[in-house]
């Protein structure tokens, strides 16, 4: 009788063991999925940041955790975070209309594109009208400025401190939207930037040898 009970006990232990193994495998797979999602988020943010002015992105990434109190917001920190997002978005919009060129001494001069041509910001160089006319404001500049705001919005939505500040306890529908929306914006705007590239090298954007 004791032998039979012992055999049944061993049989039950053998049945529990695969269940424990399955649970551990599921937990490992879940952790791997979370790590993969985090990695893809950082990769997406880095890719989108290349389409924006470097200084604006760095300022946002530096100040967002401070202003949002690392996602734990009250009314003051929420207002500060909203102001930071608005100012950085405005910066991305305005800097899309800037351009640069090198003078005779090889110094880089920056200016704003206008209807008449390029307006030098610091007035350090005198530009002939026929040369400045090459930098005249175009419709594609407004298109790039609008897309820059959308791309920055996607970068802001990838920042968990900002998202947690404004949506501390999102519903399932809101969470799905917050997850899918920046990815969709990033893919569409990246494609548009490739199809309609800009020839400008404004403030915060990389310069070319020419």
FENHU-V195871 format. One line per field, one symbol per residue. burial: b if it has 9 or more other C-alpha atoms within 8 Angstrom, else e. A space follows every 50 residues. Layout:
BEGIN
burial: ???
END
This chain:
BEGIN
burial: eeeeeeeeeeeeeeeeeeeeeeeeeeeeeeeeeeeeeeeebeebbeebbe ebbbebbeebeebbbebbbbbbbeeebbebbeebbeebbbbbbbbbbbbb ebbeeeeebbbbbbeebbbbeeeeeeeeeeebbebbbeeebbebbbbbbb bbbbbbbbeebbbbbeeeeeeeeebeebeebbbebbeebbebbeeeeeee bbbbbeeeee
END
